[in-house]
Amino acid sequence: MSVDRSYSPYEVIRMYHDRGMMKWGAFATGELTEAQNTFEKEKKEDKIIQALPHHLVLHLLNQSFSNQVQIKIQYQAKDKLTEVYGNVSEFINNQVRVKSTDKIYLISLEQIVNIS
């Protein structure tokens, strides 16, 4: 696709050939990388922010305990999102004990972000 520049009285403008996107390649690559890094950072922050409501956490844990169904618990510990698979075995004060196949976890209810 070429642009009609026959309107111009100057030969330099009429003969100019635009390189198109080639001249923007370096800028586009840098901007794309920056946008992807920002997206990944926001995606990680979203996981931390979107926690289940407290009453729903208690309900799901209670259902798992009553029916002895294995669940996956995601919880926030020391700026790190950790996942545990196991059965709820006991409620202690404001914590829940989860038995995994290899370990027993004691997780604070405030730390729980998601249950599935």
Secondary structure, DSSP 8 states (H G I E B T S, - for coil): -----TT-S-HHHHH----GGGGGHHHHHHHHHHHHHHHHHHHHHHHHH----HHHHHHHHHHHHHHT--EEEEEE-SS-EEEEEEEEEEEETTEEEEE-SS-EEEEEGGGEEEE-
